[in-house]
Each structure stands twice: as C-alpha cells, then as structure tokens.
Amino acid sequence: MSKSIRGSGTFRYRCCCCEMEFTVTMPGASTCPRCSSIGGHELVESFPPEGPR
C-alpha cells in the first residue's frame, strides 16, 4: 500500500489578530478571510491528524 495523496487533508487555523477560525487545505499558505492577515495563525486541528515522524 504505497498509495498516498500528497497535500490531502484540511487544517483548521485560528487567526491571532481577529480570533476567527477558518479551514484551509494548504498549510503555510493561510490567509485570514476576515482581516487578510497572512501567517501568525494558530493551528487548531488537522485532518487527518499528523502522526509522529
């Protein structure tokens, strides 16, 4: 079973500027839809959860 889809999953962030939570599919390229701040977002949860490396 070496079938893995790269970049699949959703990541839920909380903006540290306006406290809005939003979901993205590309971690690291998150922009808050409310105040348009880029970066500085707290990762609330990810699905599927990232396992230990």
DSSP file (Angstrom, degrees, kcal/mol; ACC not computed):
  #  RESIDUE AA STRUCTURE BP1 BP2  ACC     N-H-->O    O-->H-N    N-H-->O    O-->H-N    TCO  KAPPA ALPHA  PHI   PSI    X-CA   Y-CA   Z-CA
    1    1 A M              0   0    0      0, 0.0     0, 0.0     0, 0.0     0, 0.0   0.000 360.0 360.0 360.0  84.4    0.0    0.0    0.0
    2    2 A S        +     0   0    0      2,-0.0     2,-1.0     0, 0.0     0, 0.0   0.066 360.0 123.9-110.7  24.2    2.1    2.9   -1.2
    3    3 A K        +     0   0    0      2,-0.0     2,-0.4     0, 0.0     0, 0.0  -0.750  30.6 156.1 -89.3 105.7   -0.8    4.9   -2.4
    4    4 A S        -     0   0    0     -2,-1.0     2,-0.7     2,-0.0    -2,-0.0  -0.996  36.4-141.0-133.1 134.1   -0.7    8.3   -0.7
    5    5 A I    >   -     0   0    0     -2,-0.4     3,-1.1     3,-0.0     2,-0.2  -0.824  24.7-136.6 -94.3 117.2   -2.2   11.5   -1.9
    6    6 A R  T 3  S+     0   0    0     -2,-0.7     3,-0.1     1,-0.2    -2,-0.0  -0.499  82.2  14.0 -76.5 139.1    0.2   14.4   -1.1
    7    7 A G  T 3  S+     0   0    0      1,-0.3     2,-0.3    -2,-0.2    -1,-0.2   0.623  89.3 142.2  77.9  12.7   -1.2   17.5    0.3
    8    8 A S    <   +     0   0    0     -3,-1.1    -1,-0.3     2,-0.0     2,-0.2  -0.626  33.6  57.7 -88.2 148.2   -4.6   16.0    1.1
    9    9 A G  S    S-     0   0    0     -2,-0.3     2,-0.4    -3,-0.1    37,-0.0  -0.546  73.5 -95.3 124.0 168.8   -6.3   17.0    4.3
   10   10 A T  E     -A   47   0A   0     37,-3.0    37,-3.0    -2,-0.2     2,-0.4  -0.941  23.0-155.5-125.9 149.4   -7.7   20.1    5.9
   11   11 A F  E     -AB  46  24A   0     13,-3.2    13,-2.8    -2,-0.4     2,-0.6  -0.987   7.4-149.7-128.2 126.7   -6.1   22.3    8.5
   12   12 A R  E     -AB  45  23A   0     33,-3.5    32,-3.3    -2,-0.4    33,-1.3  -0.856  20.4-175.4-102.0 122.9   -8.1   24.5   10.9
   13   13 A Y  E     -AB  43  22A   0      9,-2.9     9,-2.3    -2,-0.6     2,-0.5  -0.800  19.7-145.9-115.0 155.3   -6.4   27.7   12.0
   14   14 A R  E     -AB  42  21A   0     28,-2.5    28,-2.6    -2,-0.3     2,-0.2  -0.990  24.9-127.0-118.5 127.2   -7.3   30.5   14.4
   15   15 A C  E  >  -A   41   0A   0      5,-2.9     4,-1.2    -2,-0.5    26,-0.2  -0.520   7.8-152.8 -73.6 134.5   -6.2   34.0   13.5
   16   16 A C  T  4 S+     0   0    0     24,-0.7    -1,-0.1    -2,-0.2    25,-0.1   0.567  91.9  53.3 -84.3  -7.2   -4.2   35.7   16.2
   17   17 A C  T  4 S+     0   0    0      3,-0.1    -1,-0.2    20,-0.0    24,-0.0   0.886 129.7   7.1 -91.6 -45.7   -5.4   39.1   15.0
   18   18 A C  T  4 S-     0   0    0      2,-0.1    -2,-0.2     0, 0.0    -3,-0.0   0.342  91.9-122.0-123.5   5.7   -9.2   38.8   15.0
   19   19 A E     <  +     0   0    0     -4,-1.2     2,-0.3     1,-0.2    -3,-0.1   0.620  58.7 149.1  67.2  13.5   -9.7   35.4   16.6
   20   20 A M        -     0   0    0     -6,-0.1    -5,-2.9     1,-0.0     2,-0.4  -0.610  39.1-142.1 -80.7 139.6  -11.6   34.0   13.5
   21   21 A E  E     +B   14   0A   0     -2,-0.3     2,-0.3    -7,-0.2    -7,-0.2  -0.844  27.8 167.2 -99.5 138.7  -11.3   30.3   12.9
   22   22 A F  E     -B   13   0A   0     -9,-2.3    -9,-2.9    -2,-0.4     2,-0.4  -0.965  28.3-125.6-147.3 161.3  -11.0   29.1    9.3
   23   23 A T  E     +B   12   0A   0     -2,-0.3     2,-0.3   -11,-0.2   -11,-0.2  -0.915  25.1 177.0-116.0 134.7  -10.1   26.0    7.4
   24   24 A V  E     -B   11   0A   0    -13,-2.8   -13,-3.2    -2,-0.4     6,-0.1  -0.871  27.9-148.6-128.5 164.3   -7.5   25.7    4.6
   25   25 A T  S    S+     0   0    0     -2,-0.3    -1,-0.1   -15,-0.2   -13,-0.1   0.480  87.4  61.5-108.7  -7.7   -6.2   22.8    2.6
   26   26 A M  S >  S-     0   0    0    -15,-0.1     3,-1.5     3,-0.1    -1,-0.2  -0.907  77.6-146.4-122.7 103.9   -2.7   24.1    2.1
   27   27 A P  T 3  S+     0   0    0      0, 0.0    -2,-0.0     0, 0.0   -17,-0.0  -0.414  84.3  27.3 -66.8 141.8   -0.7   24.6    5.4
   28   28 A G  T 3  S+     0   0    0     -2,-0.1     0, 0.0     1,-0.0     0, 0.0   0.222 108.0  74.8  93.4 -15.3    1.7   27.5    5.3
   29   29 A A    <   +     0   0    0     -3,-1.5     2,-0.4     2,-0.0    -4,-0.1  -0.152  66.0 142.9-118.1  37.9   -0.4   29.5    2.7
   30   30 A S        -     0   0    0     -6,-0.1     9,-1.4    11,-0.1     2,-0.4  -0.635  25.2-178.4 -88.3 133.9   -3.1   30.5    5.1
   31   31 A T  B     -C   38   0B   0     -2,-0.4     7,-0.2     7,-0.2     5,-0.1  -0.998  32.1-117.3-127.6 130.0   -4.7   33.9    4.8
   32   32 A C     >  -     0   0    0      5,-2.5     4,-1.6    -2,-0.4   -11,-0.0  -0.484  16.0-149.6 -68.2 126.7   -7.4   35.0    7.2
   33   33 A P  T  4 S+     0   0    0      0, 0.0    -1,-0.2     0, 0.0   -11,-0.0   0.698  92.3  46.1 -71.0 -17.2  -10.7   35.7    5.3
   34   34 A R  T  4 S+     0   0    0      3,-0.1    -2,-0.0     1,-0.1    -3,-0.0   0.929 131.6  11.0 -90.3 -52.8  -11.8   38.4    7.7
   35   35 A C  T  4 S-     0   0    0      2,-0.1    -3,-0.1   -15,-0.1    -1,-0.1   0.413  91.4-128.6-111.5   1.8   -8.8   40.6    8.3
   36   36 A S     <  +     0   0    0     -4,-1.6     2,-0.2     1,-0.2     0, 0.0   0.702  48.6 159.3  62.5  22.6   -6.5   39.3    5.5
   37   37 A S        -     0   0    0     -6,-0.0    -5,-2.5     3,-0.0     2,-0.5  -0.578  32.1-142.7 -75.9 141.6   -3.5   38.7    7.8
   38   38 A I  B     -C   31   0B   0     -2,-0.2    -7,-0.2    -7,-0.2    -9,-0.0  -0.915  59.7 -12.9-109.3 124.6   -1.0   36.2    6.4
   39   39 A G  S    S+     0   0    0     -9,-1.4    -7,-0.1    -2,-0.5     3,-0.1  -0.105  85.9  95.3  79.1 177.1    0.7   33.9    8.8
   40   40 A G        +     0   0    0      1,-0.3   -24,-0.7   -25,-0.1     2,-0.4   0.769  59.0 143.3  71.0  26.2    0.7   34.1   12.5
   41   41 A H  E     -A   15   0A   0    -26,-0.2     2,-0.5   -25,-0.1    -1,-0.3  -0.800  49.9-128.0-103.6 141.5   -2.2   31.7   12.8
   42   42 A E  E     -A   14   0A   0    -28,-2.6   -28,-2.5    -2,-0.4     2,-0.6  -0.734  21.7-126.6 -88.0 127.7   -2.5   29.1   15.5
   43   43 A L  E     +A   13   0A   0     -2,-0.5   -30,-0.3   -30,-0.2     3,-0.1  -0.630  28.6 179.0 -75.2 117.4   -3.2   25.6   14.2
   44   44 A V  E     -     0   0A   0    -32,-3.3     2,-0.3    -2,-0.6   -31,-0.2   0.923  62.0 -27.4 -85.2 -50.6   -6.3   24.3   16.0
   45   45 A E  E     -A   12   0A   0    -33,-1.3   -33,-3.5     2,-0.0    -1,-0.4  -0.986  52.9-148.1-160.2 160.4   -6.5   20.9   14.4
   46   46 A S  E     -A   11   0A   0     -2,-0.3   -35,-0.2   -35,-0.2   -37,-0.0  -0.980  21.4-119.3-134.2 148.3   -5.7   19.0   11.2
   47   47 A F  E    S+A   10   0A   0    -37,-3.0   -37,-3.0    -2,-0.4    -2,-0.0  -0.990 101.6  28.8-136.0 126.8   -7.3   16.1    9.5
   48   48 A P  S    S-     0   0    0      0, 0.0    -1,-0.2     0, 0.0     3,-0.1   0.579 107.6-119.1 -70.5 153.1   -6.1   13.6    9.0
   49   49 A P        -     0   0    0      0, 0.0     2,-0.4     0, 0.0    -2,-0.1  -0.316  27.3-111.7 -61.5 139.3   -4.0   14.1   12.2
   50   50 A E        -     0   0    0      1,-0.1     3,-0.1    -4,-0.0    -4,-0.0  -0.585  34.4-144.8 -75.4 126.7   -0.3   14.2   11.6
   51   51 A G        -     0   0    0     -2,-0.4     2,-0.1     1,-0.2    -1,-0.1  -0.288  32.1 -74.2 -83.5 172.9    1.4   11.2   13.1
   52   52 A P              0   0    0      0, 0.0    -1,-0.2     0, 0.0     0, 0.0  -0.371 360.0 360.0 -66.7 146.2    4.8   11.0   14.7
   53   53 A R              0   0    0     -3,-0.1    -2,-0.0    -2,-0.1    -3,-0.0   0.391 360.0 360.0-109.4 360.0    7.8   11.1   12.3
